[in-house]
Amino acid sequence: MHGQEFSVECFSFAGRHKLLSIHQKFKTGAEYPNPFVEIGHIGPADLTPQTWQLIETVVFDCLDRMGICDGPSHTEVILTDTGVKIVETHTRVGGDRIFHLLKLSTGIDVFKLSLQWFCQKTGYIDSVSKQGVAAVYFFHAPKGISQITGIDKLQASRGVIEVKLHKTIGDTVNELLGSSDRLGYFIYYQADDTPVDFHTLADLASQVNICTQPSAKQQEG
């Protein structure tokens, strides 16, 4: 688990912090032109109570030192041999559909919570319930002209509750250099707390066949 990266979603109530969830993140890896593009998130992360507490302690200390007292925060950390290292923190809700995963796995709508808190319509959350495990997987493919099949099969798969593609047949696919080059995503949810392996998501994604071929311009070049 060391070297793994996580995103930590918290909400602060007049300086009193509450950890809402921790999501493990997955990136492209060394075989890609940019090895740091995020291609998936699973939450809550499959961590021991001790590791969960360690991450919480480090993140809360960061929020205190930064003077973050109210509202949502999104902190990214790396678990290393020498402890939890903070990469960055933000006074906002996590992107990459993390807010959707959070709502599925805890029942908390963090946007609604933010409005309620700032309108003085709610107080501190004493506990966060776990209502299963949710994940997002982002489609990606080599650059070229896309040919896409298998969406219906994925949509019919158990646990898949949303599929969104930003590309269709004949569209140009860019080289995967950043998050804007991803081709879409699907969201997976299970009501029990059995850990979800990233390979499970990749296997589901493999039902969608995104083939690319060089464009005429690329062939001429």
C-alpha positions in Angstrom: 0.0 0.0 0.0 3.0 2.3 0.5 3.4 4.7 -2.4 -0.4 4.7 -3.1 -2.2 8.0 -3.4 -5.5 8.9 -1.8 -7.9 11.8 -1.8 -9.4 12.8 1.5 -12.8 14.5 1.6 -13.6 16.5 4.7 -16.0 19.1 5.9 -15.2 21.7 8.5 -17.8 23.2 10.9 -16.5 26.4 12.6 -13.0 24.8 12.9 -14.3 21.3 13.8 -13.3 18.9 11.1 -15.2 15.8 9.9 -13.6 13.2 7.6 -16.3 12.1 5.1 -14.4 9.6 3.1 -11.0 8.5 1.7 -10.7 7.4 -1.9 -7.8 5.5 -3.4 -6.7 6.9 -6.8 -5.2 5.1 -9.7 -3.0 6.6 -12.4 -1.8 5.7 -15.9 1.7 4.5 -15.0 5.1 4.4 -16.7 3.9 2.8 -19.9 2.0 6.0 -20.8 3.4 9.3 -22.2 2.2 11.0 -19.0 2.3 8.5 -16.1 0.3 10.7 -13.8 -3.1 11.0 -15.4 -5.8 9.8 -13.0 -7.9 7.0 -14.5 -9.9 5.8 -11.5 -11.0 6.3 -7.9 -12.5 3.8 -5.4 -14.1 4.8 -2.1 -14.1 4.3 0.7 -10.5 3.1 0.3 -9.7 -0.4 1.7 -7.5 0.7 4.6 -7.0 -0.5 8.2 -8.5 1.5 11.0 -5.0 2.5 12.0 -4.1 3.9 8.6 -7.5 5.6 8.3 -6.8 7.3 11.7 -3.3 8.3 10.6 -4.5 9.9 7.4 -7.2 11.7 9.3 -4.7 13.1 11.9 -2.3 14.4 9.3 -5.1 16.0 7.2 -6.8 17.6 10.2 -3.4 19.1 11.2 -3.0 20.5 7.7 -6.4 22.1 7.8 -5.7 23.6 11.2 -2.4 25.0 10.0 -4.0 26.5 6.9 -6.7 28.1 8.9 -9.5 26.2 7.1 -12.5 26.4 9.4 -15.6 26.1 7.3 -16.9 24.1 4.3 -15.6 21.3 2.1 -12.0 20.4 1.6 -10.2 18.0 -0.8 -6.7 16.9 0.2 -4.5 14.6 -1.7 -1.9 12.5 0.1 0.6 9.7 -0.5 1.2 6.9 2.0 4.9 6.4 2.3 7.3 4.3 4.4 7.9 7.4 6.6 4.3 8.4 7.0 1.5 10.3 5.3 2.7 13.0 2.9 0.4 15.8 1.8 0.6 16.6 -1.9 -2.0 19.4 -2.0 -5.2 20.6 -0.4 -8.2 22.6 -1.7 -11.2 24.4 -0.2 -13.6 22.7 -2.5 -15.3 19.5 -3.3 -13.2 16.8 -5.0 -13.5 16.5 -8.8 -13.4 13.5 -11.1 -17.0 12.5 -9.9 -15.7 12.0 -6.4 -18.7 13.9 -5.1 -20.9 11.3 -6.8 -19.0 8.4 -5.2 -19.2 10.1 -1.9 -23.0 10.4 -2.1 -23.4 6.8 -3.2 -21.1 5.4 -0.4 -22.2 7.7 2.5 -25.5 9.3 1.5 -23.9 12.7 1.9 -24.6 15.3 -0.8 -21.6 17.6 -0.1 -23.0 20.4 -2.3 -26.3 20.4 -0.3 -24.3 20.1 3.0 -22.3 23.2 2.0 -25.4 25.3 1.3 -27.0 24.1 4.5 -23.9 25.0 6.6 -23.4 28.4 5.1 -27.1 29.2 5.4 -27.0 28.1 9.1 -29.4 25.2 8.5 -27.3 22.4 9.8 -24.7 21.6 12.5 -21.8 19.3 12.9 -22.1 15.8 11.6 -21.4 13.3 14.4 -21.0 10.2 12.3 -20.8 9.2 8.7 -22.5 6.0 7.6 -21.0 3.6 5.1 -23.5 2.5 2.5 -21.3 0.4 0.2 -18.4 1.1 -2.1 -18.4 3.3 -5.2 -15.9 3.7 -8.0 -15.2 5.6 -11.2 -13.2 4.4 -14.1 -12.1 6.8 -17.0 -11.9 5.5 -20.5 -8.7 6.1 -22.5 -7.2 4.9 -25.8 -4.4 5.7 -28.2 -4.8 8.8 -30.3 -6.5 8.5 -33.7 -10.0 8.2 -35.1 -12.3 6.3 -32.8 -14.4 3.2 -33.4 -16.5 2.4 -30.3 -18.5 -0.8 -29.5 -19.8 -2.5 -26.4 -21.4 0.4 -24.5 -24.7 -1.5 -24.2 -23.0 -4.5 -22.7 -21.2 -2.4 -20.1 -24.4 -0.5 -19.2 -26.1 -3.9 -18.6 -23.4 -5.1 -16.2 -24.1 -5.6 -12.6 -23.0 -2.6 -10.5 -22.6 -0.2 -13.4 -25.0 2.7 -12.7 -23.8 5.3 -15.2 -21.8 5.4 -18.4 -20.7 8.6 -20.1 -18.6 8.9 -23.2 -17.4 12.2 -24.6 -16.4 10.7 -28.0 -18.3 8.8 -30.6 -17.5 6.9 -33.8 -15.3 9.1 -36.1 -14.2 11.5 -33.5 -10.5 12.3 -33.1 -8.9 11.0 -29.9 -5.9 12.9 -28.5 -2.8 11.5 -26.9 -3.5 10.9 -23.2 -1.4 13.7 -21.7 -4.0 15.1 -19.2 -7.4 14.6 -17.7 -9.1 16.5 -20.6 -7.9 13.7 -22.9 -9.9 11.0 -21.2 -12.8 9.7 -23.3 -15.5 9.4 -20.6 -16.2 7.3 -17.6 -18.4 4.8 -15.9 -19.5 4.6 -12.3 -19.7 1.4 -10.3 -21.5 0.8 -7.0 -22.1 -2.1 -4.7 -24.3 -1.9 -1.6 -22.0 -4.0 0.6 -18.5 -3.1 1.9 -16.6 -5.8 0.1 -13.4 -4.2 -1.3 -13.4 -3.4 -5.0 -10.3 -4.2 -6.9 -9.2 -1.8 -9.7 -8.8 -4.9 -12.0 -12.5 -5.4 -11.6 -13.1 -2.0 -13.0 -10.6 -2.5 -15.8 -12.3 -5.8 -16.7 -15.7 -4.1 -16.9 -14.2 -1.4 -19.1 -12.7 -3.9 -21.4 -16.3 -4.7 -22.6 -16.1 -1.4 -24.4 -13.9 -1.7 -27.4 -12.4 1.7 -28.3 -10.3 1.2 -31.4 -8.3 4.0 -33.0 -6.6 4.3 -36.3 -4.4 7.1 -37.8 -6.3 9.8 -39.6 -5.6 10.5 -43.3 -3.5 13.5 -42.2 -1.5 11.4 -39.8 -0.9 8.7 -42.5 0.3 11.4 -45.0 2.7 12.7 -42.4 
